[in-house]
Amino acid sequence: MNTGHNADDGPAGNRDDFAGFGGRDVAGDRDVLGERGGRGDRDVFGDRDDRDGDAASRLLRLFEGHRLTPVQRRIAHCLAQHAADAPFLSSIEVAELAGVSQPSVTRFAMALGYSGYPGLRRRFRELGVRPGRNGEDAGPDARASAHTAAHRLSDGGAAGRAAGREQGPAETLQATPEDPRRPSSRPGAPARPAPQDPVPLDSPPEDAGHPDPDHGPDRATGPGGEYRRAVLAEIENLRALARSLDDPGPVAEAARLLAASRPLPVLGLRAAAAQAAGFAYFAAKVHPDVRPLHEAGSLLADRIEQAAAAGATALLCFALPRYPAELVDALRAARTAGLSVVTVADRRVPSLAGLSHVLLTAAVGTHLVFDTACAPMMLGRVLLEAMCDELPGAQARLEAFEASAAAREVFLID
C-alpha cells in the first residue's frame, strides 16, 4: 500500500522536484488533468484566470467537485489558507499544518486523482501560484482570497471562535431574514447584553452581499415558481445565518460547553428529531460519548438524569416548530440535574430561551406544506465544527475512523 512516503516527498525532494518544474507528470496525473494547454485546462482554469486567477481561487477550483472526507476537507482548506506556500510544501509539512498524518495527505492527493502528493504539488506549480512563504510575497489580495477560499472549504473559523466570550443565560445568536416589523438582526456591531432578548445587530457594510432583488423569492414566477420561491426563501435564511456568524461568540461559547461534557446528550423531539440525529451521528466521530435522546414522557427525564449521573455537564437541544410541550419538561429536568443547556431553534421561544444558557437561532422555511430546516441544520454543523477545535484528540479520532472504515470497506467508492 502506498503510504505516501515517496522518495521526492521530503524537503530535499521539494528542491529537486522544483528544479524540474514543468516536467510531465505520471500517466495517472495526465489522465485526470489532460495535456498542458488542452481543452480541460482551458475550461477549468484558463478562461477564468482573468476574473479570479489568484492563488487561493485556483487551488479552490482544483479541490471542488470531489467527495472529500472530513480529514481531507481539513487538508484542502489548510492548503487554501497557505496558497502561496502550497507549491513548496512537502507532504510532511502539509500534514503538520493541517494537524493530520502524512499518509492522510497522500490519500487526499489520490482522492483528487493523482498517484501521490508530488503529482498534486506539481499541479500547484503549473497553476502559476506566486512564490511566498506564509504569503509574504503574495500580497494582501491573495491573503484575503485565501481566507475566503478557506471558508468555502468548510473552514471552522478557529481563530474567530477562540475569541468567544462569557455571557449570562440565553446568550443568543439570532439568524432570521429581515422583517420590517422586528428589530434588525444583521451583524456589524458588538452585541449588547440582553440575556432574555435576541441581540439586535446593526446594518452590515455595503459589501456584505445583499440579496439580488432580481433573484428574490417574489421574482420566481412561471412554471415551477412556487417551488423556486421556496428554494430562494431558504437561501435567504442561509444568508441571514451567514451574516449572524460575523459574531462567533455565541457559537464559541456553546462549543466550549458541549465539548467539555462527557457524555454529551443530544435532544430532539418530533420535527427536530432528524436534526438531533444528524448532529449526533457526526459528533460521535469526534466526541467519545454522544447520547441521542428522542424518547418522550417520563423515560426522557430518566435518560437525562442518567447522563448527568454519568458525568454530563451540558445538553444540546434542537427545537423546531411545532414545539412539543414535553420539551419544556425535558429542559427543566436538565437544569435540575445541573446541566448547561444549549438550544438550537428557529427563533427565540420564551419558554425555551428562559431554560437555555446559550440560544442559537436560524430560521426555517415556511413556503411549502411542511417546514424546511436547511439553516438550522447548517447552524448545527457550524456548531460541530467549532466543537472540533475544543475537543482534544478530535483529529486523531477522525483519522482512526477513516482507517477503520477503509479496512472494513464500509463505503462505496464513488
C-alpha positions in Angstrom: 0.0 0.0 0.0 1.3 3.5 -0.9 1.8 5.3 2.4 2.8 8.5 0.7 6.5 8.3 1.7 7.7 8.8 -1.8 11.4 9.5 -2.4 10.8 13.1 -3.6 8.4 14.0 -0.8 10.7 15.5 1.8 12.2 19.0 1.9 15.2 17.9 -0.1 12.9 16.3 -2.6 11.0 19.6 -2.8 14.1 21.4 -4.1 14.9 18.6 -6.6 11.4 18.5 -7.9 11.2 22.2 -8.2 14.4 22.1 -10.4 12.5 20.0 -12.8 9.4 22.3 -12.7 7.2 22.0 -15.8 8.1 18.3 -16.5 5.5 15.8 -17.5 3.6 14.1 -14.6 3.0 10.4 -14.3 0.4 8.9 -16.6 -2.3 8.8 -14.0 -2.0 12.6 -13.4 -2.2 13.3 -17.2 -5.4 11.2 -17.4 -7.1 13.4 -14.8 -5.8 16.8 -15.8 -5.3 16.5 -19.6 -2.3 17.7 -21.5 -1.0 21.2 -20.7 -2.9 23.7 -22.7 -5.6 21.1 -23.6 -9.3 21.7 -23.5 -9.7 20.5 -19.9 -7.1 23.1 -18.7 -8.8 25.9 -20.5 -12.3 25.0 -19.3 -11.3 24.7 -15.7 -8.6 27.2 -15.3 -7.7 29.3 -18.3 -11.0 31.0 -19.1 -11.5 32.2 -15.5 -7.9 33.4 -14.7 -8.7 37.0 -15.6 -11.7 37.0 -13.3 -10.3 35.4 -10.2 -6.9 34.0 -11.0 -5.4 34.4 -7.5 -3.7 31.5 -5.9 -6.4 30.6 -3.4 -9.2 30.6 -6.0 -7.1 28.4 -8.4 -6.5 25.9 -5.6 -10.1 26.0 -4.6 -11.3 25.1 -8.1 -8.9 22.2 -8.2 -10.4 20.8 -5.0 -14.1 21.5 -5.7 -16.3 18.8 -7.2 -14.6 16.0 -5.3 -16.2 14.0 -2.5 -13.7 14.5 0.4 -13.7 13.0 3.9 -13.7 15.4 6.9 -9.9 14.8 7.2 -9.4 15.6 3.5 -11.5 18.8 3.8 -9.3 20.0 6.6 -6.3 19.5 4.4 -8.0 21.3 1.5 -8.9 24.4 3.4 -5.4 24.4 5.1 -3.8 24.5 1.6 -6.2 27.2 0.5 -5.2 29.3 3.5 -1.5 28.7 2.7 -2.0 29.0 -1.1 1.3 30.9 -1.7 3.2 28.2 0.1 1.4 25.2 -1.3 3.8 24.5 -4.3 6.8 24.4 -2.0 5.4 22.3 0.9 6.2 18.7 1.4 3.5 16.2 2.4 5.1 16.2 5.9 4.8 20.0 6.2 1.2 19.9 4.9 0.4 17.3 7.5 1.8 19.4 10.3 0.0 22.5 9.2 -3.4 20.6 8.9 -2.8 18.6 12.1 -3.2 15.2 10.3 -0.9 12.3 9.5 1.4 12.3 6.5 -0.4 9.3 4.8 -3.7 11.3 5.0 -2.1 13.9 2.8 -1.2 11.2 0.2 -4.7 9.8 0.4 -6.0 13.4 -0.2 -3.9 13.7 -3.3 -5.1 10.3 -4.6 -8.8 11.3 -3.9 -8.1 14.2 -6.4 -6.9 11.7 -9.0 -3.2 11.9 -8.5 -0.8 9.0 -8.0 0.6 10.7 -4.9 1.3 14.1 -3.3 4.3 15.0 -5.6 1.9 15.0 -8.6 -0.5 17.2 -6.8 2.3 19.6 -5.8 3.5 19.8 -9.4 -0.1 20.8 -10.4 0.0 23.6 -7.9 3.2 24.9 -9.6 1.6 24.6 -13.0 -1.3 26.9 -11.8 1.2 29.7 -11.6 1.0 30.3 -7.8 3.3 33.1 -6.9 6.2 32.3 -4.5 6.0 33.4 -0.9 6.5 31.7 2.3 3.4 32.2 4.6 2.1 34.6 2.0 4.8 37.2 2.4 5.1 37.9 -1.3 1.6 37.1 -2.2 0.1 40.5 -1.3 -3.0 41.4 0.7 -5.4 40.4 -2.0 -4.1 36.9 -2.2 -4.2 36.5 1.6 -7.7 37.8 1.7 -8.7 35.4 -1.1 -7.1 32.5 0.8 -9.2 33.4 3.8 -12.4 33.4 1.7 -11.4 30.2 0.0 -10.8 28.5 3.3 -14.4 29.4 4.4 -15.8 27.9 1.2 -13.9 24.7 2.0 -15.7 24.3 5.4 -13.3 26.3 7.4 -14.4 26.3 11.0 -13.0 29.8 11.7 -10.9 28.6 14.7 -9.3 32.0 15.2 -12.7 33.7 15.5 -14.1 31.0 17.8 -11.1 31.4 20.1 -12.4 34.9 20.8 -15.6 33.5 22.4 -16.9 35.4 25.4 -18.7 34.6 28.6 -22.3 35.9 28.9 -25.3 35.2 31.0 -28.2 32.8 30.4 -29.6 32.6 26.9 -26.7 34.2 25.1 -28.3 34.5 21.7 -27.2 34.1 18.1 -30.1 35.2 16.0 -30.2 34.5 12.3 -33.5 35.3 10.6 -34.3 37.3 7.4 -35.1 40.9 7.9 -38.7 41.8 8.7 -39.9 45.5 8.9 -41.9 44.6 12.0 -39.0 43.4 14.1 -35.6 44.8 15.1 -32.7 44.3 12.7 -30.8 41.0 13.1 -27.9 41.9 10.9 -24.4 41.8 12.5 -21.8 44.5 12.3 -21.8 45.9 15.8 -20.9 44.4 19.2 -23.8 42.6 20.8 -25.5 44.4 23.7 -26.0 42.5 26.9 -29.6 41.1 26.7 -29.9 37.8 28.5 -33.6 37.4 27.7 -33.8 39.1 24.3 -32.2 38.4 20.9 -29.1 40.6 20.3 -30.1 43.4 18.0 -27.4 44.0 15.4 -26.8 47.0 13.1 -26.7 47.0 9.4 -23.8 45.3 7.6 -21.3 47.2 5.5 -22.1 48.0 1.9 -20.2 45.0 0.5 -21.9 42.4 2.8 -23.6 40.7 -0.1 -27.2 41.8 -0.1 -29.6 39.6 -2.0 -30.1 40.4 -5.6 -33.7 41.7 -6.0 -33.9 40.2 -9.5 -33.5 36.7 -7.9 -35.6 37.1 -4.7 -38.5 34.9 -3.9 -41.0 37.4 -5.2 -39.5 37.2 -8.7 -39.9 33.4 -9.0 -42.8 33.1 -11.5 -43.9 30.8 -14.3 -43.7 27.0 -14.2 -42.3 25.8 -11.0 -42.5 29.2 -9.5 -43.9 28.0 -6.2 -41.1 25.6 -5.7 -38.4 28.1 -6.8 -39.8 30.6 -4.3 -39.4 28.1 -1.5 -35.8 27.4 -2.5 -35.0 31.1 -2.8 -36.6 31.8 0.6 -34.4 29.1 2.1 -31.4 30.8 0.5 -32.3 34.0 2.2 -32.4 32.1 5.5 -28.9 30.9 4.9 -27.7 34.4 4.1 -29.2 35.6 7.3 -27.3 32.9 9.2 -24.1 33.8 7.4 -24.5 37.5 8.5 -25.2 36.5 12.1 -22.0 34.5 12.2 -19.9 37.7 11.9 -20.0 37.5 15.7 -18.8 33.9 16.5 -19.1 34.5 20.3 -22.3 32.6 21.0 -21.2 29.6 18.8 -17.8 29.5 20.5 -19.4 29.6 24.0 -21.8 26.8 23.0 -19.0 24.7 21.6 -17.0 25.1 24.8 -19.8 23.9 26.9 -20.7 20.9 24.7 -17.2 19.7 24.1 -16.4 19.6 27.8 -19.4 17.3 28.5 -18.8 13.6 29.0 -21.2 12.1 28.0 -23.0 14.6 25.7 -26.8 14.2 25.5 -28.4 15.5 22.3 -32.1 16.1 22.4 -34.6 16.4 19.6 -38.3 15.6 19.6 -40.8 15.3 16.7 -39.8 17.6 13.8 -36.4 18.3 15.4 -35.5 14.6 15.8 -33.9 14.4 12.4 -31.7 17.4 13.2 -30.6 15.9 16.5 -29.9 12.5 15.0 -27.8 14.0 12.2 -25.8 16.1 14.6 -25.3 13.1 17.0 -24.2 10.8 14.1 -21.4 13.1 13.0 -20.5 14.3 16.6 -19.8 10.7 17.5 -16.9 10.6 15.1 -15.0 13.2 17.2 -16.7 13.1 20.7 -16.1 10.0 22.8 -19.6 9.6 24.2 -22.7 11.1 22.4 -26.1 10.1 23.6 -29.1 10.9 21.3 -32.3 11.5 23.2 -35.6 11.1 21.3 -37.9 9.3 23.7 -40.9 11.2 25.1 -42.6 11.1 28.5 -41.0 10.1 31.8 -38.4 7.9 30.1 -36.8 11.1 28.7 -36.3 12.5 32.2 -34.7 9.2 33.2 -32.2 9.4 30.4 -31.3 13.0 31.2 -30.7 12.1 34.9 -28.7 9.0 33.9 -26.5 11.2 31.6 -25.9 13.7 34.4 -25.0 10.9 36.8 -22.5 9.5 34.3 -20.7 12.9 34.3 -22.5 15.0 31.7 -22.3 18.8 32.2 -24.2 20.1 29.2 -27.1 19.1 26.9 -27.7 20.1 23.3 -31.4 20.6 22.4 -32.8 21.1 18.8 -36.2 22.8 18.9 -38.2 23.3 15.8 -41.9 24.1 15.2 -44.2 22.8 16.3 -42.6 22.7 19.7 -43.6 19.7 21.8 -44.9 20.7 25.2 -42.8 18.0 26.8 -39.7 19.7 25.5 -40.0 22.3 28.3 -40.2 19.5 30.9 -37.1 17.9 29.5 -35.1 21.2 29.7 -36.4 21.7 33.2 -35.1 18.2 34.1 -31.8 19.1 32.6 -31.5 22.3 34.6 -32.5 20.5 37.8 -29.8 17.9 37.1 -27.2 20.7 36.9 -26.7 20.6 33.1 -25.9 23.7 31.0 -28.4 23.8 28.1 -27.5 24.9 24.6 -30.6 25.2 22.3 -30.7 25.4 18.5 -34.1 26.8 17.5 -35.7 28.7 14.6 -36.4 31.7 16.7 -36.5 32.9 20.3 -39.3 30.9 22.1 -39.6 32.5 25.6 -40.4 29.2 27.4 -37.2 27.6 25.8 -34.9 30.6 26.0 -35.5 31.0 29.7 -34.2 27.5 30.3 -31.2 27.8 27.9 -27.7 29.0 28.8 -27.0 29.7 25.1 -29.7 30.1 22.4 -28.7 29.8 18.7 -31.3 30.6 16.1 -31.7 30.0 12.4 -35.0 30.5 10.6 -36.9 27.6 9.0 -38.6 27.9 5.6 -42.4 28.1 5.5 -43.2 28.3 1.8 -44.1 24.6 1.5 -46.7 22.5 3.2 -44.1 21.3 5.7 -41.3 23.5 7.1 -37.8 23.2 5.7 -34.8 23.4 8.0 -31.7 24.0 5.9 -30.5 26.9 8.1 -30.9 25.1 11.4 -29.1 22.1 10.0 -26.2 24.3 8.8 -26.0 26.0 12.2 -25.7 22.6 13.8 -22.8 21.7 11.5 -21.1 25.1 12.3 -21.5 24.3 16.0 -20.0 20.9 15.5 -17.1 22.4 13.6 -16.5 24.7 16.5 -16.6 21.8 18.9 -13.8 20.0 16.9 -11.4 22.8 17.9 -12.3 22.4 21.5 -12.1 18.5 21.6 -8.7 17.1 22.4 -7.9 14.3 20.0 -10.8 15.0 17.6 -8.5 14.8 14.6 -7.0 11.5 15.8 -10.5 10.0 16.2 -11.4 11.1 12.7 -8.3 9.5 11.3 -8.9 6.3 13.2 -12.4 6.1 11.9 -11.3 6.7 8.3 -8.7 3.9 8.6 -11.2 1.5 10.2 -13.9 2.3 7.5 -11.4 1.8 4.7 -10.2 -1.6 6.2 -13.8 -2.8 6.5 -14.8 -1.3 3.1 -17.8 0.4 4.8 -18.4 2.9 2.0 -18.7 2.5 -1.8 -16.1 4.2 -3.9 -18.0 6.9 -5.8 
